[in-house]
Amino acid sequence: MNVLDKPAKQATEVRRAHLVAAAIALAARRSPADITTTDLARMVGISQGAVFKHFANKEAIWLAVLDWTATTLMARLEAAAQGARDAVPSELSALRAVFLAHVDFVMAYPGVPRVIFQELQSADDTALKAQVRSLMQRYRKLLQNLLQQAHKEQGLHPDIDLNAAAVLFIGSVQGLVMQALISGDVNAMAQQAPGVFAIVQRGIQSLQANQQGTP
């Protein structure tokens, strides 16, 4: 690529990033289905026609939103897990850090779950759903790795279903998110999340206690 093309490419990437950020911000305040390219153009400060210089259609914008979500969320979760390991060498502490990091992400970007929940209402198997599935697979793999390590270090029940435990973990976060969106108080998750995770953790650890006959 000619070096003279770099400024134009960088400008395009910046404008695409601004449109993605605008879509997430608007989705926090209204249904994603009601957001138009005119709304996005107005928020970014460009013409509607300029939007289509960066994205072929509105679906492409939402795909870019989910791509940004997958990259950003997974980076935060992995960093949270590693940071917890460095501070307290414990996979259970890493799981707790991941749980709280996910909650923090949703509080920072409440438009993201609205986009995901909106798309999941569609009966069709769309490209957006495929993107969400890919994210969930990466998330479950991270959790399963942490659970496997926790099993080795804490001696959890040998028959623990790691996939089910990962589903429970993610479902607990999603339950918090859903209730927060319904109530309109996303920040309430900050107070609720530690207690919810404590119950999830006790559920995992109780498998060991039950096996040993501990009351």
N, C-alpha and C positions, 0 to 999 in steps of 0.2 A: 504494500500500500504506500502511496506517495505520502510523504510527511505533511504535505499541504492538506491532505484529506483528514488529518487527525483532529484539527479544531472542529470541523464540521461534524465528525463522528462523535466527538465528545459533547458537542452541543446537543446532538440528537439524543444521546444517552441521558443527559441532564434533563431534557424536556420530557423524555419518557418517564424518568423517575419522578418528575413533578406531577405528571398526570396520574401515575400510580398512587402517589401520596394524596392527591386530591380525591381520587376515587375512594380511598380508605377513610379519609376525613369525612367525606359526604355520607358514606355508608354508616358512619357512627350516628348520624342525625336523621337518616331517612331510609326507607326501603331501597336496597340496591336496584331493584327492578324499576324504580321510578327515576333513577339517575340517568340523565341524558348526556350526550356528548356536548351539548350546548352548556349544560351545567359545569362539566369538567373544563371546557374551554374558558368559561367566564372565571372560574376559580383560579386557573393558571395564568389567565391574562393573555389568551391567544384567540384567534378566530376558530370557529367550529371546523372550517376546512383544514386548518393547520393540525387539528387533532388527527386527521386521517393521513397526514404525512408520516406520522409516527406509529399508528395502529390501523390495521385494515378495517376493523369494526369494533363494536363495543365488547364483544366476546373476547377479542384479543387483549383488551385492557384488563378484563377480569382474570384472564389467564396470567397476565403479567403480575397482577396483584397476588395471585396464589403462588406464583414462582418466587416473588419477593418474600411472601409469608414463609414458604418452606425454607428458603435460604436463611432468613433472619431468625425465625423461631428455632430451627435446629441448631444454629450457631450459638444462640443464647442458652439453649438447654445443655448442649455439650460443654459450654464454658462454665455453666453453673455446676454441673456434675464434677468437672475437673477442679474447679475452685474449692468445692466442698471436700474433695479427696485430699487436696493439698493442705487444707486447714485441719480436718479431722479425718484420718484414714479410715473411712467407713463407707461401705456402699449404701447403707441405709441413710446416712447423712447426705449422700449424693442423690438418692431418690427424693429425699425431702427438698433438696435444693432445686431439682428439676421441677417438682410440683409447684413450688413457689415462683420459680422463674416463668413457668407457663402462665400462672395467674397474673404476674406482673406484666407480661406481654399483652394479655387481653385488656388489662386496665389501661395500658398505654395506647392500644389500638383496638378499641371496641368495634370498629367497623369490620374487622377481619372475620369474627365469628358470624356477623350478620350476613356477609357475603357467602360464607360456607353454608349456613343454615338455609339461606334463600335458594341456593343451587340444589341442595339436597331435596327440596320439595318437588323438583322435576322428576317425572317418572322415567324419562329417557336417560340412557347412559351417555352422558356428554363428555367432552374433553375436560371440562371443569371438574366433573366428578372423578375422572381418571387422575387428575392432578391432586385432588384431595386424597384419593386412595394411596397414591405414591407417598404423600407426606405422612399419612398414618402408618404406612409400612416402615418408613424410616424411624418414626417415633417409637413404634412397638419394638423394633430391633434394638434401639438404644435402651429401652426399659428392660427388655429381656436380658441384655448383656449385664446391666446393673443387678438385676435379680439373680442371675447366675452367680455373679461374684458375691452377692449378699448371702446366697445359699452356702457357698464355700466358707465364707468368713463367719457367718452366724449359725450355721448348722440348721437351716430351715428344713421343714419336712421334705424328705426325698421325693415324695410324690406330688409336690406342688406343681400345679399347671401354670407354667410361666406365661403362656399366652393369655390365660384367663386373668392372671394377676395384672398383666399389662392392660388388658381391657378394663378391668376394675379401676386401675389408676387413671387412665384417660377418661373413663366415664365419670369419675368423681370430679375431675376438672370441668368436664362438659356440663355436669349438673350444676356446679357453682356458676358457670357462665350463663346457662339458660335462666337460672333464677335471677341472676343479676340483671340480665337484659329485660326480663319480665317486670322486675321491680323498678327498673330505671336507675338503679344505684350500683354501678359497676364497681365503685371503690369499696363497697361493702365486702367484696371478696378478700380484701387484705386482712380483715379481722376474722373471716370465716375459714380461710384456707388452712392455717396451722392446725386447727381442731379437726378438720375433715381429714387431713393427711394423717394425723395421729390415729384416727380410727382405722384408716387403710393399713397403716403400719402394724397396729395391734392385730388386725385380721391376719396378716401374713405371719407374724410371729406366733400367733396362737396355734398355728398348725403344729409347731414344734412342741408347745406346751401341752396340747391335747394328746400328742403322740406319747409323751413322757408321763402322762397322767397328772400333770401339775394342776392344782385346783384354780 
